[in-house]
Amino acid sequence: MTEQENIIQTEELTKRYGDKLAVNHLNLSIRKGEVFGLLGPNGAGKTTTTMMLLGLTEPSAGKAVIAGNDCTRNPIDVKRVVGYLPDNVGFYSNLTGRENLRFTGRLNSLPDSVIDQRIEELLERVGMTYAGDQKTGTYSRGMRQRLGIADVLMKDPKIIIMDEPTLGIDPEGMHELMVLIRELSEKDGRTILISSHQLYQIQKICDRVGIFVSGSLIACGRIEELGKQISKNGGYTLELGVSPDHPDVQKLLESFSGVNSIEREGDLYLIHSDQDLRKGLVISLIEHQIELLHLRQRESDLDEIYKRYFEKVGQNETESINQDPKKINGLRKLIS
């Protein structure tokens, strides 16, 4: 399997619970070695999708394949290559970190010599050697998450699926966890699928993201690609801060071809246009001896991308989107 081949593939994957359509004909491809973020609010269908990938619930229609194994027909083979980190990692609280890892190693039929060596290597890797002999009932959430990654790595999986891995972790612990996740992909060549609604952290580490709304995948790609699609369909919004800020600045900005409107947001200008103005604008500001203090294209930020996709339909409409195919098609046209 080459680097560009898909290691996770779903085809028309669908899950119904009575009249509720939890996952709606999902077609998703995830490449070997990449970090992929599946983004969406609670109830979007992310967890249901994860459960079908892990073979823990059967799809109503369609299929999912991981590393050549059908997730429904061959769940045991899937579990051999996939490690799962839930949003709230559970350990035996009366056992130490080392004892919990040893238990996992034995569940996976590893020899004791391999278990002992791997425990020490993994505790060091996740920065938990100092707490290896403490009972996990005393661990903070961040410590449990790091031990959870060590626990997942005990069986050396090719693929790791993480459900809200940064939830409830302090900023320092979050940074350390993000670095570790990127390392698992870049150094180990593992494929990481992260299900989350915490956009800022995901933006930092994911190669690609998919935006999930009420069971439907409405956008998928690199963050910069999604930003371009949003710009293509809805124009650009550029934040600009300058010094000195005098009336001639407004006139200068209005003179640029492609500018549709300009508004103020505190000390910033918000420039709405139908093209990317950054290069020409910076050159013009330098020529007019105006100092550039702030410059940001909103569409290149994942928070803004996420917000703009949801604005297209409104929160009330997303609640009923699965019942209206026209709405789904309308959303998909945003990225066509």
CORSUL-V187485 format. One record per pair of residues at least 24 apart in sequence whose ideal C-beta (glycine too) atoms are under 8 Angstrom apart, sorted by the first residue. I is the first residue (numbers start at 1). J is the second residue. D is the distance in whole Angstrom. If there is no record, write none. Layout:
i: [I	I]
j: [J	J]
d: [D	D]
This chain:
i: [1	1	2	3	3	3	4	4	5	5	6	6	6	7	7	7	7	7	7	7	8	8	8	8	8	8	8	9	9	9	10	10	10	10	10	10	11	11	11	11	12	12	12	13	13	13	13	13	13	13	14	14	14	14	15	15	15	15	15	15	15	15	16	20	21	21	21	22	22	23	23	23	23	23	24	24	24	24	24	25	25	25	26	26	26	26	27	28	28	28	30	30	31	32	32	33	33	33	33	34	34	34	34	34	35	35	35	35	35	35	35	35	36	36	36	36	36	36	36	36	36	37	37	37	37	37	37	37	37	38	38	38	38	38	38	38	39	39	39	39	39	39	39	39	39	40	40	40	40	41	42	43	44	44	44	44	45	45	45	45	46	46	46	47	47	48	49	49	50	50	50	50	50	53	53	53	53	54	54	54	54	54	55	66	67	67	80	81	81	81	82	82	82	82	82	83	83	83	83	83	83	83	84	84	84	84	84	85	85	85	85	85	85	85	85	85	86	86	87	87	87	87	89	89	89	89	89	91	91	91	91	91	92	93	93	93	94	94	95	95	96	96	96	96	96	97	97	97	97	97	97	97	97	97	97	98	98	98	100	100	100	101	101	101	101	104	104	104	105	105	108	108	110	110	115	118	118	119	119	122	122	122	123	125	125	125	126	126	127	140	141	141	142	142	142	142	142	145	145	145	146	146	146	146	149	149	149	157	158	158	159	159	159	159	160	160	160	160	160	161	161	162	162	162	162	162	163	163	164	164	164	164	165	165	166	166	166	167	167	174	178	178	181	199	199	199	200	200	202	203	203	203	209	211	211	211	213	213	213	213	213	213	214	214	214	214	214	215	216	216	216	216	218	218	218	218	218	218	219	219	219	219	220	221	223	223	223	224	226	226	227	227	227	227	227	227	228	229	229	230	230	230	230	230	230	231	231	233	234	235	235	235	235	236	236	236	236	236	236	236	236	236	236	237	237	237	237	237	237	237	238	238	238	238	238	238	238	238	238	238	239	239	239	239	239	239	239	239	239	240	240	240	240	240	240	240	240	241	241	241	241	241	241	241	242	242	242	242	242	242	243	243	243	244	244	249	252	252	252	252	253	256	256	256	268	309]
j: [32	67	32	31	32	33	31	32	31	32	30	31	32	31	32	66	67	158	159	191	53	64	65	66	159	191	193	64	65	66	49	53	62	63	64	65	62	63	64	65	61	62	63	49	52	59	61	62	63	64	59	60	61	62	45	48	49	52	57	59	60	215	60	322	215	322	323	48	215	48	49	52	59	215	214	215	216	322	328	61	62	216	62	215	216	217	217	210	217	220	191	193	191	189	191	185	189	190	191	185	191	192	207	208	181	182	185	192	194	205	206	207	191	192	193	194	206	207	208	209	210	194	196	202	205	206	208	209	210	193	194	195	196	209	210	212	196	197	199	202	209	210	211	212	306	197	211	212	213	197	197	214	212	213	214	215	212	214	215	216	163	195	212	163	195	215	195	212	84	161	163	193	195	78	82	161	193	78	79	82	84	161	79	159	158	159	155	157	158	159	157	158	159	160	161	152	153	155	157	159	160	161	152	160	161	162	163	145	148	149	152	160	161	162	163	165	148	163	163	164	165	167	144	145	147	148	151	136	139	144	147	151	136	135	136	137	135	137	135	136	132	133	134	135	136	123	128	131	132	133	134	136	139	147	150	123	132	133	136	147	151	147	150	151	154	151	154	155	154	155	154	155	154	155	154	153	154	150	154	150	153	154	150	150	153	180	150	180	176	173	168	169	169	170	173	174	177	169	173	177	173	176	177	180	177	180	184	190	190	191	190	191	192	193	184	190	191	192	193	193	195	192	193	194	195	196	195	196	195	196	197	198	194	196	196	198	201	196	198	201	204	205	205	302	303	306	302	303	302	301	302	303	302	305	306	309	309	310	313	318	321	331	318	319	320	321	322	322	321	322	328	331	309	328	331	332	334	335	305	309	334	335	335	335	300	302	305	300	305	335	297	299	300	301	304	305	299	334	335	299	304	305	308	309	334	276	299	334	308	260	272	273	274	271	272	273	274	275	276	277	297	298	299	270	271	272	297	298	299	304	270	271	273	277	278	281	295	296	297	298	265	268	269	270	294	295	296	297	298	268	269	270	271	281	292	294	295	267	268	269	292	293	294	295	269	285	290	291	292	293	290	291	293	290	291	290	284	285	288	290	281	280	281	284	294	334]
d: [6	8	8	7	6	6	6	8	7	6	6	6	7	7	4	7	6	7	6	5	7	8	8	5	7	7	7	7	5	8	8	8	7	7	5	8	6	6	8	8	6	4	8	7	6	5	8	4	7	5	6	5	4	5	8	5	8	6	7	6	5	8	5	8	5	4	8	5	5	5	5	7	8	5	8	4	5	6	7	8	7	8	7	8	8	6	7	6	6	7	6	6	7	7	6	6	5	7	6	7	6	8	4	6	7	7	5	4	7	6	5	5	8	7	5	7	6	7	5	7	7	5	6	4	8	4	7	4	7	7	7	5	7	8	5	6	6	7	7	6	6	7	5	6	7	7	7	3	6	6	7	8	4	6	6	7	6	7	4	8	8	4	6	7	7	8	8	8	8	6	6	8	6	8	8	7	8	7	7	7	6	7	7	6	6	7	8	6	5	6	6	8	5	7	6	4	7	7	4	7	5	7	7	8	5	8	8	8	5	6	5	7	7	4	7	6	8	5	4	4	8	6	5	6	7	4	7	4	8	7	7	8	7	6	6	3	6	7	7	6	7	5	6	6	7	7	6	6	5	7	6	6	8	5	8	7	5	6	6	7	7	8	6	6	6	5	5	8	5	8	6	4	7	7	8	8	6	8	8	4	5	7	6	7	8	8	5	6	7	8	5	6	5	6	4	8	7	6	8	6	8	8	7	8	8	6	8	7	6	7	7	5	8	7	7	6	7	5	7	5	7	7	7	5	7	8	5	8	7	5	8	7	6	7	7	6	5	8	7	6	6	5	6	5	5	6	7	7	7	7	4	8	7	8	7	6	8	7	7	5	6	7	5	7	8	5	5	5	6	7	5	7	6	8	4	6	7	7	8	6	7	5	8	7	7	6	7	6	5	7	8	4	4	8	8	6	8	7	5	5	8	6	5	7	8	7	5	6	6	7	6	6	5	8	7	5	7	7	6	7	6	8	6	6	7	6	8	4	7	8	7	4	7	6	7	8	7	7	6	7	8	5	7	6	6	7	4	8	6	6	4	8	6	7	8	7	6	6	5	8	8	4	3	8	8	7	5	6	6	6	7	5	6	7	8	7	7	8	6	8	8	7	7	8	6	7]
